[in-house]
């Protein structure tokens, strides 16, 4: 059974883009987010001079998949100064530690391994890690404690604007399951399909927008009515190999988050389309009808 969470964020200089300290109320985990150009200020934060894990983030620019790097250290602040000299892509770092000062090298190695596995599954960022870290062998009680901390990290990272651990199509966790035992399954949202000119796409409406699923096919040709932003997105998707040329059509190789069902339909058709009227459930109900049903009856 899941419960609501309260996340407390402290802004030491009252700026949303500066250093931020975040924690889930009544939990032991803590997070410090810091812009690259303010690393020196981390010396004033004892929370960063202890064992923990960290994630380097590239800014989201355009439609390309941003890069990220996941690491661990027994003194995160010192390790970050090394990365400042050797890694160029990142502009922001998020440090994840524990207020109880009870994380050991084995704990943070375990967390690093699990974080990378979760990030690869979510597939929102291109990971710059050269080697896959090996999870430390921990007693069962310690593993469960770290898995609980991982779930807290996922929530705080998303709250700070880094949904690196969040699947594009949300998983519905089984009752009383830890993060390591959750089954990745489609959310309660119903799968929708869009068929046009022998092309077929599948998608799901989520809280973030509309996800077009891997394996969907799209038109190779476009018309003048297609939004210029979508034209650039198609070019980027082909460059990133998230969409590949299959001769007479294009094939989506990764799940793709779009801002709306209309943009999703237009990307597939290569021309302007109405998303709510293009996407259908297996029983033939349009997305428009579903949205009107959720809105409820209107007063006459």
Helices and strands as residue ranges (DSSP letters): E 7-10, E 20-24, E 29-35, G 36-44, G 46-48, E 52-57, E 67-73, H 76-86, E 92-98, H 105-122, E 126-127, H 140-159, E 192-196, E 199-205, E 210-212, E 217-218, H 228-239, E 243-245, E 250-252, E 256-258, H 261-269, H 275-278, H 287-295
